[in-house]
Amino acid sequence: MKDETTGQEDAVQDAEACAEALESLDRISLDDVAFDDSSVDVQDEPEIEAQPDDQDTGDVEPAEDEADHEDTESEADDQPGSDTSEETILLDNLPAEDSLTRELPGLGSAPAVDETIAMGDIPLPSVPSAREAEVRHRKMSPKRRNLMVAGVVAVALVAGGAGYAAWNGYRQEQAAVVAANAHTMMSVQIGVHAAGLDCSTGSKIPVQVSGQDSDGSSVSETLYVDEHGRGIKLLPGDYTFSIAASPIAADGTIYTVPTTKAQVTVKNDGQDLRAQATFKLKVPSADTVTDDQIDAAAKYAEEGGASSAAAAKILQQAAITRRDAAANAVSASEAQSARDADARHKATNLYQLDIPVEWYGKVATWQNGNTLCIYLDGDTNTPLVTLVAVRDGETFTPDDGDTVLGTVGLGNGYTVYASGPVYPYVVPQTINGRTQDPVSTYPMDTAIELVELTTGNRYTYSQIKNVLVGKDGKADAATKLETDYLAQILLPSIKAQD
């Protein structure tokens, strides 16, 4: 910018100098350049200096010596050259001492300097002294001086005009380049993130563009980019980018449209705008996609996002099929969950509860009045827990070998007692044969399953056997483990019957 400003100032100064020179030429009239013999009469400089200042120059007659001198000069010009002048010597015939390259005299040991000699030594031109220059100036007629001044002015005008023309031509060329660029479509790239999108098989991403180009014209249009963010061409200008709708992937995926907008300035071709304009299109759960989202995506696909209207229709149908399949799967899952919940739900006259999800499908129940027993599926002799409703104030005694694992007050005058074997302790003792009167004996796979169900599989059978129970046979740690787990997954679901 600084160089451009300096160039503009120089151009203005050149133009002003040219104008002044032209005005000077206009002021030179023919009378000014007319030769006046009486204005200057220089024959002998000392005689001119000896004349008094008040002498009438009109009384001075031209000296005869001056006329004789002019005649002599003219005769000298017409006289043929002298026979004693040096003849032109051919280069091939030059003696060695007259070689074109020789050491200059007086330089001693200094390096030789090349000289090109045509005919002997050419004398250097002499520089006139200040007095001689003054004499020549006084001898020069006003007409000649005026012509010389005009010539100098003309040369200055030509030089200045040429410089100005060159600078002006450069400025015009640059202006033409800028003007051409201002009317050239520029390709730009933005950032897009859409997992699984391949625009060669799906539709492109519609980008809404609004703003003003370099001509001052308003812009509002929809352009389409691929999964790499390429495809936008615009004139230089300032624009706002936003995502108009979702593209459609080949498998029918519809994306969530971001609400963000990006302000950008397009300056040159191939400009990378990903730092200023990047959009993330997330994949929502397919069953949540609406008809409006699919219709909008299909509309833009048909208008330019897909290769053809027929291709857009195929992608639209893929989106519908994918959404419907997902919705049906969710509906089926919800229906199954409802059936499972109904199957897990148990009730007596005084209370109700839900079988823990972790136990569902692995246990069964039997019911007798307000007593409900949950046992290992397929083995009624292996209960996990038995629930008994007891009136408040009455005493509850568990079955032989069982332990009270927790209680729940119903608030209707009854309390539910949960009791059963402490399997994390009983099973390892039974397998090892360390109890004198075990409740029963179990195969290893059954023993492992019982431990998992009553502890939530937080410990393996080996850890319970070797760590929680140990060699001393104490059941405190094993009992606490089971009671804590039942307090988390079963007892909270026990409620008074409506």
BAMI-288760 format. One record per residue (C-alpha): residue in one letter; x, y, z. Coordinates in steps of 0.25 Angstrom, whole numbers, padded with zeros to 4 digits, always signed. Layout:
# BAMI-288760
AXYZ;...
END
This chain:
# BAMI-288760
M+0000+0000+0000;K+0012+0009+0003;D+0018+0007-0011;E+0005+0009-0018;T+0003+0023-0010;T+0017+0027-0014;G+0015+0024-0028;Q+0002+0032-0029;E+0009+0044-0023;D+0021+0043-0033;A+0011+0042-0044;V+0004+0055-0040;Q+0017+0062-0039;D+0021+0058-0053;A+0008+0062-0058;E+0009+0076-0051;A+0024+0077-0057;C+0019+0074-0071;A+0008+0084-0070;E+0018+0095-0066;A+0027+0092-0077;L+0015+0093-0087;E+0012+0106-0082;S+0026+0111-0083;L+0026+0107-0098;D+0013+0114-0100;R+0020+0127-0095;I+0031+0126-0105;S+0027+0134-0117;L+0034+0135-0131;D+0039+0149-0127;D+0046+0143-0115;V+0053+0133-0124;A+0057+0143-0135;F+0071+0146-0138;D+0076+0160-0134;D+0090+0163-0139;S+0091+0176-0131;S+0088+0168-0118;V+0102+0161-0117;D+0114+0165-0124;V+0126+0157-0119;Q+0139+0158-0126;D+0149+0160-0115;E+0145+0158-0101;P+0155+0168-0095;E+0150+0179-0104;I+0136+0176-0099;E+0140+0177-0085;A+0148+0190-0087;Q+0136+0197-0093;P+0128+0206-0083;D+0114+0201-0079;D+0107+0214-0084;Q+0113+0212-0098;D+0103+0212-0109;T+0103+0198-0115;G+0097+0202-0128;D+0110+0210-0131;V+0119+0198-0131;E+0122+0192-0144;P+0126+0178-0147;A+0141+0176-0147;E+0148+0172-0159;D+0156+0161-0152;E+0143+0154-0149;A+0139+0154-0163;D+0153+0149-0167;H+0152+0139-0157;E+0139+0133-0162;D+0144+0133-0176;T+0156+0126-0171;E+0148+0115-0164;S+0139+0113-0177;E+0152+0111-0185;A+0157+0102-0175;D+0144+0094-0176;D+0145+0093-0191;Q+0160+0089-0191;P+0164+0075-0194;G+0171+0067-0183;S+0186+0068-0181;D+0195+0058-0187;T+0203+0058-0173;S+0190+0053-0166;E+0191+0039-0160;E+0187+0028-0169;T+0177+0017-0164;I+0185+0005-0160;L+0178-0009-0162;L+0177-0017-0149;D+0184-0029-0155;N+0196-0020-0158;L+0198-0014-0145;P+0212-0016-0138;A+0212-0023-0125;E+0215-0011-0118;D+0202-0005-0123;S+0194-0017-0118;L+0179-0014-0115;T+0182-0018-0100;R+0194-0012-0094;E+0199-0007-0080;L+0196+0007-0078;P+0208+0016-0075;G+0211+0021-0062;L+0203+0010-0054;G+0216+0002-0051;S+0212-0012-0046;A+0197-0009-0046;P+0189-0019-0054;A+0188-0016-0069;V+0176-0009-0074;D+0170-0013-0088;E+0169-0001-0098;T+0163-0002-0112;I+0171+0006-0121;A+0166+0009-0136;M+0177+0019-0141;G+0187+0022-0130;D+0184+0029-0117;I+0171+0037-0117;P+0172+0049-0109;L+0162+0051-0098;P+0152+0063-0100;S+0156+0075-0092;V+0147+0082-0082;P+0145+0096-0085;S+0148+0106-0074;A+0138+0115-0067;R+0143+0127-0076;E+0142+0119-0089;A+0128+0114-0085;E+0124+0128-0082;V+0130+0133-0096;R+0123+0122-0103;H+0110+0126-0096;R+0111+0140-0100;K+0115+0137-0114;M+0102+0128-0115;S+0091+0136-0122;P+0078+0137-0114;K+0071+0130-0125;R+0080+0118-0123;R+0079+0119-0108;N+0064+0119-0109;L+0064+0107-0118;M+0073+0099-0108;V+0064+0103-0097;A+0052+0098-0105;G+0059+0085-0108;V+0062+0083-0093;V+0048+0085-0090;A+0043+0076-0101;V+0053+0065-0096;A+0048+0067-0082;L+0034+0066-0087;V+0036+0054-0094;A+0044+0047-0083;G+0033+0051-0073;G+0022+0048-0082;A+0028+0034-0084;G+0030+0031-0069;Y+0016+0036-0067;A+0010+0028-0078;A+0018+0015-0073;W+0013+0017-0059;N-0001+0020-0063;G-0001+0008-0072;Y+0004-0001-0060;R-0008+0005-0052;Q-0018+0002-0063;E-0012-0012-0064;Q-0013-0014-0049;A-0027-0008-0049;A-0031-0018-0060;V-0026-0030-0052;V-0034-0026-0040;A-0046-0023-0048;A-0045-0037-0055;N-0043-0044-0042;A-0055-0036-0036;H-0063-0043-0047;T-0057-0057-0046;M-0064-0068-0039;M-0055-0073-0027;S-0055-0087-0022;V-0055-0089-0007;Q-0055-0100+0003;I-0062-0101+0016;G-0062-0111+0027;V-0072-0122+0029;H-0073-0134+0038;A-0084-0144+0035;A-0081-0159+0039;G-0083-0169+0028;L-0087-0159+0017;D-0081-0162+0003;C-0087-0152-0006;S-0084-0161-0018;T-0095-0170-0014;G-0103-0161-0005;S-0107-0146-0007;K-0099-0134-0005;I-0100-0124+0007;P-0108-0112+0003;V-0102-0099+0008;Q-0110-0086+0009;V-0101-0074+0004;S-0105-0060+0007;G-0098-0047+0006;Q-0092-0037-0004;D-0082-0039-0015;S-0071-0029-0019;D-0081-0022-0029;G-0090-0018-0017;S-0100-0028-0022;S-0108-0036-0012;V-0106-0051-0012;S-0116-0062-0007;E-0115-0076-0012;T-0113-0090-0009;L-0100-0097-0012;Y-0096-0112-0010;V-0083-0117-0004;D-0078-0132-0003;E-0073-0139+0009;H-0060-0131+0008;G-0067-0117+0008;R-0064-0115-0007;G-0073-0109-0017;I-0076-0095-0014;K-0072-0084-0025;L-0075-0069-0022;L-0070-0056-0027;P-0061-0048-0017;G-0070-0043-0005;D-0075-0044+0009;Y-0084-0056+0012;T-0092-0064+0022;F-0092-0079+0021;S-0102-0088+0028;I-0107-0103+0026;A-0120-0103+0019;A-0124-0117+0021;S-0119-0131+0024;P-0113-0139+0013;I-0117-0153+0011;A-0107-0165+0012;A-0108-0177+0003;D-0113-0185+0015;G-0124-0174+0017;T-0117-0168+0029;I-0123-0154+0032;Y-0114-0144+0040;T-0117-0133+0050;V-0116-0120+0044;P-0107-0110+0052;T-0112-0096+0055;T-0099-0089+0054;K-0095-0079+0044;A-0082-0075+0039;Q-0077-0061+0034;V-0067-0062+0023;T-0059-0053+0013;V-0056-0059-0001;K-0043-0053-0007;N-0037-0062-0016;D-0038-0075-0023;G-0036-0088-0016;Q-0038-0081-0002;D-0038-0091+0010;L-0049-0086+0019;R-0050-0098+0029;A-0044-0089+0040;Q-0056-0080+0039;A-0067-0089+0034;T-0068-0103+0040;F-0081-0110+0042;K-0084-0123+0050;L-0095-0132+0045;K-0099-0142+0056;V-0106-0155+0054;P-0119-0156+0063;S-0126-0169+0067;A-0133-0173+0054;D-0146-0175+0061;T-0146-0160+0065;V-0145-0155+0050;T-0158-0148+0046;D-0165-0148+0033;D-0162-0133+0032;Q-0147-0136+0033;I-0148-0146+0022;D-0156-0137+0013;A-0147-0125+0014;A-0135-0134+0011;A-0142-0140-0001;K-0145-0126-0006;Y-0131-0121-0006;A-0126-0135-0012;E-0135-0133-0024;E-0132-0119-0026;G-0117-0121-0027;G-0112-0130-0016;A-0114-0143-0024;S-0110-0147-0038;S-0124-0147-0043;A-0139-0146-0038;A-0140-0161-0039;A-0127-0163-0030;A-0133-0153-0020;K-0146-0162-0019;I-0138-0174-0017;L-0130-0167-0005;Q-0144-0162+0001;Q-0149-0176+0001;A-0137-0182+0007;A-0138-0171+0018;I-0153-0175+0021;T-0150-0190+0021;R-0138-0188+0031;R-0147-0179+0040;D-0158-0188+0040;A-0150-0200+0043;A-0143-0193+0055;A-0157-0189+0060;N-0163-0203+0058;A-0151-0209+0066;V-0152-0199+0077;S-0167-0202+0078;A-0165-0217+0078;S-0154-0215+0089;E-0164-0206+0097;A-0175-0216+0096;Q-0165-0227+0100;S-0161-0219+0112;A-0175-0217+0116;R-0178-0232+0115;D-0165-0235+0123;A-0169-0224+0133;D-0183-0230+0135;A-0177-0244+0136;R-0167-0239+0147;H-0178-0232+0154;K-0184-0240+0166;A-0194-0237+0176;T-0201-0243+0189;N-0213-0237+0196;L-0204-0229+0205;Y-0192-0225+0196;Q-0186-0225+0182;L-0172-0225+0176;D-0164-0227+0164;I-0154-0238+0161;P-0140-0232+0159;V-0137-0230+0144;E-0124-0238+0147;W-0132-0250+0152;Y-0142-0249+0141;G-0142-0262+0133;K-0134-0269+0143;V-0144-0271+0155;A-0158-0275+0157;T-0168-0272+0168;W-0179-0279+0176;Q-0189-0272+0185;N-0197-0276+0197;G-0206-0265+0203;N-0197-0254+0207;T-0184-0262+0206;L-0176-0262+0193;C-0164-0270+0190;I-0154-0267+0179;Y-0146-0280+0175;L-0136-0284+0165;D-0143-0287+0152;G-0146-0302+0150;D-0143-0305+0165;T-0153-0302+0175;N-0144-0308+0186;T-0134-0297+0184;P-0141-0283+0189;L-0133-0270+0187;V-0142-0262+0197;T-0155-0264+0203;L-0164-0252+0206;V-0174-0253+0218;A-0184-0242+0223;V-0185-0241+0238;R-0194-0232+0246;D-0187-0221+0253;G-0183-0226+0267;E-0183-0241+0264;T-0170-0249+0264;F-0164-0255+0251;T-0155-0267+0252;P-0149-0272+0238;D-0148-0286+0234;D-0137-0295+0238;G-0124-0291+0232;D-0129-0278+0227;T-0125-0264+0231;V-0133-0251+0231;L-0127-0243+0220;G-0136-0230+0221;T-0149-0224+0225;V-0159-0214+0219;G-0170-0207+0226;L-0183-0206+0218;G-0189-0195+0226;N-0202-0202+0226;G-0200-0210+0239;Y-0191-0220+0233;T-0176-0223+0231;V-0170-0232+0220;Y-0158-0241+0225;A-0148-0246+0214;S-0141-0258+0218;G-0133-0269+0212;P-0119-0277+0211;V-0107-0268+0211;Y-0101-0275+0199;P-0088-0268+0198;Y-0085-0275+0211;V-0093-0288+0210;V-0089-0292+0196;P-0074-0292+0199;Q-0076-0299+0212;T-0085-0310+0206;I-0075-0313+0195;N-0063-0314+0204;G-0072-0322+0214;R-0068-0314+0226;T-0083-0312+0231;Q-0088-0324+0239;D-0103-0322+0234;P-0103-0315+0221;V-0116-0310+0215;S-0113-0318+0202;T-0102-0321+0193;Y-0100-0314+0179;P-0093-0317+0166;M-0082-0307+0163;D-0090-0300+0152;T-0102-0298+0161;A-0093-0293+0173;I-0087-0283+0164;E-0100-0278+0159;L-0106-0277+0173;V-0094-0268+0177;E-0095-0259+0165;L-0110-0257+0167;T-0109-0254+0182;T-0097-0245+0180;G-0099-0238+0167;N-0087-0245+0161;R-0078-0235+0169;Y-0069-0246+0173;T-0066-0259+0167;Y-0068-0272+0174;S-0053-0274+0176;Q-0052-0260+0183;I-0064-0263+0192;K-0059-0277+0196;N-0044-0273+0198;V-0046-0258+0203;L-0060-0256+0209;V-0062-0269+0215;G-0048-0274+0218;K-0043-0285+0226;D-0049-0281+0239;G-0064-0283+0234;K-0069-0269+0238;A-0081-0264+0230;D-0081-0249+0234;A-0074-0244+0221;A-0082-0253+0212;T-0095-0250+0219;K-0093-0235+0218;L-0090-0237+0203;E-0103-0243+0201;T-0112-0234+0210;D-0106-0222+0203;Y-0109-0227+0189;L-0123-0231+0192;A-0125-0217+0199;Q-0121-0211+0186;I-0129-0219+0175;L-0141-0225+0182;L-0146-0219+0195;P-0148-0205+0189;S-0159-0211+0180;I-0167-0216+0191;K-0179-0207+0193;A-0193-0208+0200;Q-0204-0213+0191;D-0213-0202+0186;
END
